[in-house]
Amino acid sequence: MVEKIGLRKLKVDQKAVIHSVHAQGDLGRRIREMGLIPGTEIVVTGRAPLRDPVALRLNGFTLTLRNNEADHISVEVADDE
């Protein structure tokens, strides 16, 4: 079974697949240009001491994303992870 949650709720080393991006305008375009599009597999590789930003691994590179940006992204996580 697959659970849909916000990207911010993922734990370090947890894998997920992007389900949807809810941002519009410039923010939505910038998020998509970074490769954060539906169907993309991501792994949370780390978090800063105050939990912002979050480091993600996708498509062979590492990307950091602020929590206010991550709040616009829904992901699918398998129950067994």
Backbone hydrogen bonds in HBPLUS format (Angstrom, degrees):
<---DONOR---> <-ACCEPTOR-->    atom                        ^
c    i                          cat <-CA-CA->   ^        H-A-AA   ^      H-
h    n   atom  resd res      DA  || num        DHA   H-A  angle D-A-AA Bond
n    s   type  num  typ     dist DA aas  dist angle  dist       angle   num
A0079-ASP N   A0001-MET O   3.17 MM  78  5.97 154.2  2.24 175.2 172.4     1
A0003-GLU N   A0077-VAL O   2.86 MM  74  5.22 173.0  1.87 150.0 151.9     2
A0077-VAL N   A0003-GLU O   2.77 MM  74  5.22 162.7  1.79 153.7 158.8     3
A0005-ILE N   A0075-VAL O   2.96 MM  70  5.54 151.0  2.04 149.1 158.3     4
A0075-VAL N   A0005-ILE O   2.79 MM  70  5.54 168.6  1.80 168.7 172.6     5
A0009-LYS N   A0006-GLY O   3.00 MM   3  5.67 151.6  2.08 119.6 127.0     6
A0007-LEU N   A0073-ILE O   2.97 MM  66  5.71 160.4  2.01 159.1 156.8     7
A0010-LEU N   A0007-LEU O   3.11 MM   3  5.66 167.8  2.13 119.5 123.4     8
A0014-GLN N   A0011-LYS O   3.06 MM   3  5.40 152.0  2.14 134.8 133.9     9
A0013-ASP N   A0044-VAL O   2.62 MM  31  5.22 165.5  1.64 155.0 156.3    10
A0044-VAL N   A0014-GLN O   3.18 MM  30  5.75 160.1  2.22 151.2 154.1    11
A0016-ALA N   A0042-ILE O   2.97 MM  26  5.47 154.6  2.04 155.0 157.3    12
A0042-ILE N   A0016-ALA O   2.79 MM  26  5.47 167.7  1.81 158.8 162.2    13
A0017-VAL N   A0076-GLU O   3.06 MM  59  5.23 155.0  2.13 140.1 147.7    14
A0076-GLU N   A0017-VAL O   2.75 MM  59  5.23 157.0  1.80 149.7 157.3    15
A0018-ILE N   A0040-THR O   2.92 MM  22  5.45 164.9  1.94 150.4 151.7    16
A0039-GLY N   A0018-ILE O   2.81 MM  21  5.38 165.8  1.83 149.6 148.4    17
A0019-HIS N   A0074-SER O   2.76 MM  55  5.41 161.2  1.80 136.7 141.6    18
A0020-SER N   A0074-SER O   3.25 MM  54  5.24 159.8  2.30 129.1 132.2    19
A0074-SER N   A0020-SER O   2.90 MM  54  5.24 165.7  1.92 152.6 157.5    20
A0022-HIS N   A0072-HIS O   2.65 MM  50  4.96 172.6  1.65 161.5 162.7    21
A0028-GLY N   A0024-GLN O   3.17 MM   4  4.49 167.5  2.18 113.3 112.5    22
A0029-ARG N   A0025-GLY O   3.01 MM   4  6.27 161.0  2.05 154.8 160.6    23
A0030-ARG N   A0026-ASP O   2.89 MM   4  6.06 161.2  1.92 150.6 156.0    24
A0031-ILE N   A0027-LEU O   2.92 MM   4  6.12 162.6  1.95 155.1 159.5    25
A0032-ARG N   A0028-GLY O   3.06 MM   4  6.24 163.3  2.09 146.5 151.1    26
A0033-GLU N   A0029-ARG O   2.85 MM   4  6.06 151.7  1.93 148.7 157.4    27
A0034-MET N   A0030-ARG O   3.12 MM   4  6.35 134.7  2.33 141.6 152.1    28
A0034-MET N   A0031-ILE O   3.21 MM   3  5.30 135.6  2.42  97.0 108.8    29
A0036-LEU N   A0031-ILE O   3.36 MM   5  5.80 153.1  2.43 155.2 149.0    30
A0035-GLY N   A0032-ARG O   2.97 MM   3  5.27 159.2  2.02 110.3 115.9    31
A0037-ILE N   A0035-GLY O   3.07 MM   2  5.71 125.7  2.37 106.4  91.1    32
A0040-THR N   A0037-ILE O   3.14 MM   3  5.91 155.7  2.20 150.2 151.9    33
A0043-VAL N   A0057-ARG O   3.10 MM  14  5.17 137.8  2.28 135.9 147.4    34
A0057-ARG N   A0043-VAL O   2.81 MM  14  5.17 149.9  1.90 147.8 157.8    35
A0045-THR N   A0055-ALA O   2.83 MM  10  5.42 153.1  1.91 135.6 143.8    36
A0055-ALA N   A0046-GLY O   2.80 MM   9  5.05 179.0  1.80 147.5 147.5    37
A0048-ALA N   A0053-PRO O   3.13 MM   5  5.77 159.1  2.18 168.3 171.8    38
A0051-ARG N   A0048-ALA O   2.73 MM   3  4.88 155.4  1.79 124.0 124.8    39
A0054-VAL N   A0065-LEU O   2.92 MM  11  5.39 168.8  1.93 151.0 151.1    40
A0065-LEU N   A0054-VAL O   2.85 MM  11  5.39 155.8  1.91 152.4 160.4    41
A0056-LEU N   A0063-LEU O   2.66 MM   7  5.13 167.6  1.68 159.9 164.5    42
A0063-LEU N   A0056-LEU O   2.76 MM   7  5.13 158.4  1.81 150.2 157.3    43
A0058-LEU N   A0061-PHE O   2.94 MM   3  5.62 163.5  1.97 166.8 169.0    44
A0061-PHE N   A0058-LEU O   2.94 MM   3  5.62 164.2  1.96 129.1 133.8    45
A0069-GLU N   A0066-ARG O   2.99 MM   3  5.31 138.7  2.17 105.8 117.7    46
A0070-ALA N   A0066-ARG O   2.90 MM   4  6.23 157.6  1.95 151.4 158.9    47
A0071-ASP N   A0067-ASN O   2.91 MM   4  6.04 139.3  2.08 148.7 157.4    48
A0072-HIS N   A0069-GLU O   3.14 MM   3  5.80 165.8  2.16 117.4 121.8    49
A0073-ILE N   A0070-ALA O   3.06 MM   3  5.47 164.5  2.08 121.8 122.7    50
A0081-GLU N   A0078-ALA O   3.22 MM   3  5.86 162.9  2.25 123.2 124.2    51
